Amino acid sequence: MEWIVRDADQKVETGRDRPVMFGDRHFDGPEEIPGLGVVYTLRAWIFKDNPRGVFHPWNPRVTCP
């Protein structure tokens, strides 16, 4: 599962508007994604166990062919 929230000011240098989910889970970013602009992201590994944690951005057990 991945949530993507557009950055209000569209500036990578600022992070004042970083979103929070579940009360204390801060989104990663900001980062610029081509076609989306500057965004914050939050990933949750709900179908595949992630040894680094449910909210870690990358899962070492998942690879692309």
N, C-alpha and C positions, 0 to 999 in steps of 0.2 A: 504494500500500500504506500502510495506517495502523495503527499500534499504539496502543492505549489501555491505560493502567495506572491503576487507582484509587489515589488518595492514601491512605496508611495512616491518617493522623489526620484526614482530611477538612477540613483547614484551609488555605485559600489563602495565608495569611500565612507558612507554613513551607515549607521546601524541602529539609529534611534527608534525606528519603527519595527524592530524585530518581533515577529509574532510569537505567541506562546500558546501551547495547547495542553490540555489536561492539567492546567494550573501551574506546572513548573517545567514543562518540556519546551525548551527554546528551539526554534527552527535553526537550521544551518544556513549560512550565507551572510551577507548577500553575494550572489554570483550572477554573472551575465550569461544567459543561455540564448543562443541565436534563435530568432523568431519569437522569443518570449520577453526579451528584455532582462532587466535586473529583477531577480526573484529570490525568495527564501524557500527552502525545501525541508521537508521532514519525512523520513521513511520509517515504516514499521514492518518488520519481518513477521508476518502473521501465519504464513503457510509453510515456511521453511525455517527451521531453527537456525539462529545466528549465534555462534559461540561468543561473539563480541557484544551481544545484547540486542534486544528487540529494536531499539531505536538507532543503532549504529548505521551510518550511511551505506556501508558496503558489507556484503556477506562473503567471506572467503570460500564458502561451500557452493557458491553459485558461479558458474562460468558461462560464457557465450560460446557457441560453436564456432 
